Amino acid sequence: MNVSYRTNLILRMGVPLFLFISYFFISHSKLTLIIAILATIQLITFGIDIHRKGNWKKVNLQHDQRTRENALFAGNLIYWLTILVLFIGTLLIQNSIISITYPKLIGYLILISLILKWMIRDYLNNQEETED
């Protein structure tokens, strides 16, 4: 989203807030608390960086045509990879070659596919920036 840095900071506040609510009212997991603290530290450093540069009212240009195309390419690649892994995983589970349940396979695959999509998109975006 091409929004101001101030609006971007306000939107980013939702992640640590959700994690702290999840820790205190839902999960009580130490990992959730650690991730919430790390997200808060990242948010504070982002806010300090905005304040130092004086970018509060400037527009944060995150997406142009090139970054949208890279995100679309990464999404399409991960889509087909996900279908292939789901098909192979189903065959392996049915033949009792791996001992994992279908919901765990789907959950792990969603997490891994999101991480891979972000990595591919960021790699393509950074690769084109270094060529300029």
Backbone torsions as a table, in degrees:
resi	resn	phi	psi	omega
1	MET	NA	134.1	175.7
2	ASN	-91.2	86.6	-179.7
3	VAL	-122.4	171.7	178.6
4	SER	-70.0	160.6	179.9
5	TYR	-61.9	-35.7	179.5
6	ARG	-63.6	-46.4	178.8
7	THR	-64.7	-38.6	178.2
8	ASN	-62.6	-40.5	177.9
9	LEU	-64.8	-42.3	178.8
10	ILE	-63.3	-40.8	178.3
11	LEU	-66.6	-36.4	179.2
12	ARG	-69.9	-18.9	177.8
13	MET	-66.0	-20.7	-178.5
14	GLY	-66.5	-32.5	-177.3
15	VAL	-66.3	-53.8	177.9
16	PRO	-64.4	-34.8	178.8
17	LEU	-62.0	-45.4	178.0
18	PHE	-62.9	-40.0	-179.2
19	LEU	-67.8	-40.2	177.5
20	PHE	-67.2	-40.2	176.1
21	ILE	-62.3	-41.6	178.2
22	SER	-62.7	-39.8	-179.7
23	TYR	-68.0	-49.6	-173.0
24	PHE	-75.6	-29.4	-173.5
25	PHE	-113.6	-17.1	-174.1
26	ILE	-118.8	-61.8	-165.7
27	SER	-100.1	-37.5	-174.7
28	HIS	56.8	30.2	179.1
29	SER	-89.4	137.4	179.0
30	LYS	-66.6	-31.9	178.1
31	LEU	-63.7	-40.4	177.5
32	THR	-62.4	-40.9	178.6
33	LEU	-64.9	-41.8	179.0
34	ILE	-63.6	-43.8	179.3
35	ILE	-65.4	-38.1	178.0
36	ALA	-64.3	-40.5	178.7
37	ILE	-66.7	-42.0	177.9
38	LEU	-64.3	-39.6	177.9
39	ALA	-65.8	-36.2	177.5
40	THR	-67.1	-41.7	177.6
41	ILE	-62.6	-42.2	178.6
42	GLN	-63.9	-39.2	179.0
43	LEU	-66.1	-40.8	179.0
44	ILE	-65.4	-42.5	178.8
45	THR	-66.0	-35.2	176.7
46	PHE	-64.3	-43.4	178.5
47	GLY	-64.7	-40.9	177.9
48	ILE	-64.5	-39.6	178.9
49	ASP	-64.1	-41.5	177.5
50	ILE	-63.1	-43.3	-177.7
51	HIS	-65.9	-41.3	-180.0
52	ARG	-63.7	-40.2	-178.4
53	LYS	-84.1	-11.5	179.9
54	GLY	68.4	37.8	-175.3
55	ASN	-98.5	20.0	-171.8
56	TRP	-56.8	-40.7	-175.4
57	LYS	-101.9	-4.4	179.4
58	LYS	-76.0	154.7	-179.3
59	VAL	-85.0	131.2	178.5
60	ASN	-88.0	99.6	-178.4
61	LEU	-81.1	99.5	-178.3
62	GLN	-99.3	-29.5	-172.1
63	HIS	-128.2	121.0	169.2
64	ASP	-119.5	-170.8	-176.3
65	GLN	-61.6	-38.1	-178.0
66	ARG	-66.2	-45.6	-178.3
67	THR	-69.2	-32.2	176.0
68	ARG	-66.4	-41.1	178.7
69	GLU	-65.6	-38.7	178.0
70	ASN	-65.6	-40.8	178.0
71	ALA	-65.4	-39.4	178.4
72	LEU	-65.5	-43.2	178.1
73	PHE	-61.8	-45.6	179.7
74	ALA	-63.7	-39.6	178.4
75	GLY	-64.3	-43.3	178.5
76	ASN	-64.8	-41.9	179.0
77	LEU	-62.4	-45.7	-179.6
78	ILE	-68.9	-32.9	177.0
79	TYR	-57.8	-51.3	-178.2
80	TRP	-70.1	-35.0	176.2
81	LEU	-64.0	-39.9	178.9
82	THR	-64.0	-43.8	178.1
83	ILE	-61.2	-43.3	179.7
84	LEU	-63.7	-45.4	-179.4
85	VAL	-67.1	-38.1	176.5
86	LEU	-62.6	-41.3	179.2
87	PHE	-64.9	-47.3	179.7
88	ILE	-65.4	-42.2	178.7
89	GLY	-62.0	-40.1	177.7
90	THR	-63.0	-43.4	178.6
91	LEU	-63.8	-41.1	-179.8
92	LEU	-68.2	-37.7	178.8
93	ILE	-69.3	-41.4	-179.7
94	GLN	-65.1	-33.7	179.9
95	ASN	-90.5	9.0	177.7
96	SER	57.6	32.7	177.4
97	ILE	-81.7	-37.0	174.1
98	ILE	-119.0	146.0	-177.9
99	SER	-106.4	81.6	177.7
100	ILE	-141.4	149.2	180.0
101	THR	-86.1	162.0	179.9
102	TYR	-62.3	-44.0	178.4
103	PRO	-62.0	-36.0	177.1
104	LYS	-67.1	-40.5	177.8
105	LEU	-60.0	-45.7	-179.4
106	ILE	-66.0	-43.5	-179.9
107	GLY	-62.6	-47.3	178.5
108	TYR	-63.5	-38.9	-178.1
109	LEU	-67.4	-38.8	177.1
110	ILE	-62.5	-46.3	-179.4
111	LEU	-62.8	-47.7	-178.9
112	ILE	-65.8	-39.2	-178.8
113	SER	-67.8	-37.4	176.5
114	LEU	-64.5	-43.9	179.9
115	ILE	-63.9	-43.9	179.1
116	LEU	-64.6	-38.8	178.7
117	LYS	-61.8	-45.1	179.6
118	TRP	-65.0	-38.6	180.0
119	MET	-66.1	-44.5	-179.8
120	ILE	-64.8	-45.1	179.6
121	ARG	-60.6	-47.0	-179.1
122	ASP	-67.1	-37.0	177.5
123	TYR	-62.3	-46.0	180.0
124	LEU	-65.7	-39.1	178.8
125	ASN	-66.5	-42.4	-179.9
126	ASN	-72.3	-30.7	179.2
127	GLN	-65.5	-41.1	-179.9
128	GLU	-73.4	-28.2	177.4
129	GLU	-69.5	-36.1	-179.1
130	THR	-75.0	-24.1	179.3
131	GLU	-75.6	-25.8	-177.8
132	ASP	-69.1	NA	NA
